[in-house]
Amino acid sequence: MYLADHEIEALSDELRLVGPNPEHPFEPERQIQPCSIDLRISNVFWKPRRRRRLWRRLMPWREITIDLRRSSLHDLDPIRDWKRFDVAEGQSITIKPGHTVMGRVYESFRMPTNLAGKIEGRSSFARLGLSIHCTGDFINPGWQGYMPLQLSNVGPYPLRLAPYFSICQLMLIPLPSEPKRSYGDTELRSKYVNDEGGPSLWWRDARVEQLQQRLGQANAHEAIRQEIVDRVRFQSTEVLARFQRDIDRKRVGGIENADQVLDEFARRESRRRLIDRMILTSPLLFGGGVVAGVFAAFGTWTIILIVLLVMSLVAAFVAYERRDDGYLGTNDLRALKPPDEKA
């Protein structure tokens, strides 16, 4: 059973429906429908970070896989695979067929403790091929924030979408009695308190942590991980992946503090940068040897040099990709320290 329009209107103060842009306020007379509330799409979106196609085809073994049994990689940087961008007034985004972007509802709201909620996409968009999934359409009593939306184009044509379109509907479900604990209660360890929308926070689930403990994969104490997050924002997915592999090689309980972890990793990154620079110049050396061998006398040594040249070209390509992804060497880490710590 859903609440009717006059019941929704009576609860408007408790719902705290607010549009953050004063030029686009919440309009109850227009947005409240017979038994639902029309909600609009915000101007905040997240796109999957672009991966170079050649890199993926030539080195598929380096593709990063999300292991749902583990959380430490995402815990270090929750949005490592998603890039946030804001759409300016009057502009739009285009979702190509087969592509997905993440967005959020424009209006923030709070679910009263005596109600539950349900969000549904609008059929008008579904008939155009736009699948609007609310990443879990059920809303617990006590939840508040911006409801996240997953927008997927399952149709044959690109779709252009502008902020403030009325894109989904919120239905309110009365409870026969108030629950003992509402969303955000300390004991529940709710993941999306004051939700800002955006990528998943599944690794904060207590069940994931229990699974980690059983598998013996909780390598670093939560406080140490949080300190690393506070000090270093991993702008490169690949640098973060190397950092995670570095963490994986340490035994359980073998991480004492954040400085130790970051300093050891930074030294390895500095060595990696130096080696990559040397590898990038190696094709010139072997190429010169091949040219000299061809003009002198084509023989066994020339064939060996050709093989070494091919191998050096492959190694140089890998080194170039890694250099393009960036490093977190000792100097880079030092530059991230506050001024008082640098001294």
Rosetta blueprint (number, residue, H / E / L):
1 M L
2 Y L
3 L L
4 A L
5 D H
6 H H
7 E H
8 I H
9 E H
10 A H
11 L L
12 S H
13 D H
14 E H
15 L H
16 R L
17 L L
18 V E
19 G L
20 P L
21 N L
22 P L
23 E L
24 H L
25 P L
26 F L
27 E L
28 P H
29 E H
30 R H
31 Q H
32 I E
33 Q L
34 P L
35 C L
36 S L
37 I E
38 D E
39 L E
40 R E
41 I E
42 S L
43 N L
44 V E
45 F E
46 W E
47 K E
48 P E
49 R L
50 R L
51 R L
52 R L
53 R H
54 L H
55 W H
56 R H
57 R H
58 L H
59 M L
60 P H
61 W H
62 R H
63 E L
64 I L
65 T L
66 I L
67 D L
68 L L
69 R L
70 R L
71 S L
72 S H
73 L H
74 H H
75 D H
76 L H
77 D L
78 P L
79 I L
80 R L
81 D L
82 W E
83 K E
84 R E
85 F E
86 D E
87 V L
88 A L
89 E L
90 G L
91 Q L
92 S L
93 I E
94 T E
95 I E
96 K L
97 P L
98 G L
99 H L
100 T E
101 V E
102 M E
103 G E
104 R E
105 V E
106 Y L
107 E L
108 S E
109 F E
110 R E
111 M L
112 P L
113 T L
114 N L
115 L E
116 A E
117 G E
118 K E
119 I E
120 E E
121 G E
122 R L
123 S H
124 S H
125 F H
126 A H
127 R L
128 L L
129 G L
130 L E
131 S E
132 I E
133 H E
134 C L
135 T L
136 G L
137 D L
138 F E
139 I E
140 N L
141 P L
142 G L
143 W L
144 Q E
145 G E
146 Y L
147 M L
148 P E
149 L E
150 Q E
151 L E
152 S E
153 N E
154 V L
155 G L
156 P L
157 Y L
158 P L
159 L E
160 R E
161 L E
162 A L
163 P L
164 Y L
165 F L
166 S E
167 I E
168 C E
169 Q E
170 L E
171 M E
172 L E
173 I E
174 P E
175 L L
176 P L
177 S L
178 E L
179 P L
180 K L
181 R L
182 S L
183 Y L
184 G L
185 D L
186 T H
187 E H
188 L H
189 R L
190 S L
191 K L
192 Y L
193 V L
194 N L
195 D E
196 E L
197 G L
198 G L
199 P L
200 S L
201 L L
202 W H
203 W H
204 R H
205 D L
206 A H
207 R H
208 V H
209 E H
210 Q H
211 L H
212 Q H
213 Q H
214 R H
215 L H
216 G L
217 Q L
218 A L
219 N L
220 A L
221 H L
222 E H
223 A H
224 I H
225 R H
226 Q H
227 E H
228 I H
229 V H
230 D H
231 R H
232 V L
233 R L
234 F L
235 Q L
236 S L
237 T H
238 E H
239 V H
240 L H
241 A H
242 R H
243 F H
244 Q H
245 R H
246 D H
247 I H
248 D H
249 R L
250 K L
251 R L
252 V L
253 G L
254 G L
255 I L
256 E L
257 N L
258 A H
259 D H
260 Q H
261 V H
262 L H
263 D H
264 E H
265 F H
266 A H
267 R H
268 R H
269 E H
270 S H
271 R H
272 R H
273 R H
274 L H
275 I H
276 D H
277 R H
278 M H
279 I H
280 L H
281 T H
282 S H
283 P H
284 L H
285 L H
286 F H
287 G H
288 G H
289 G H
290 V H
291 V H
292 A H
293 G H
294 V H
295 F H
296 A H
297 A L
298 F L
299 G L
300 T H
301 W H
302 T H
303 I H
304 I H
305 L H
306 I H
307 V H
308 L H
309 L H
310 V H
311 M H
312 S H
313 L H
314 V H
315 A H
316 A H
317 F H
318 V H
319 A H
320 Y H
321 E H
322 R H
323 R H
324 D H
325 D H
326 G L
327 Y L
328 L L
329 G L
330 T H
331 N H
332 D H
333 L H
334 R H
335 A H
336 L H
337 K L
338 P L
339 P H
340 D H
341 E H
342 K H
343 A L
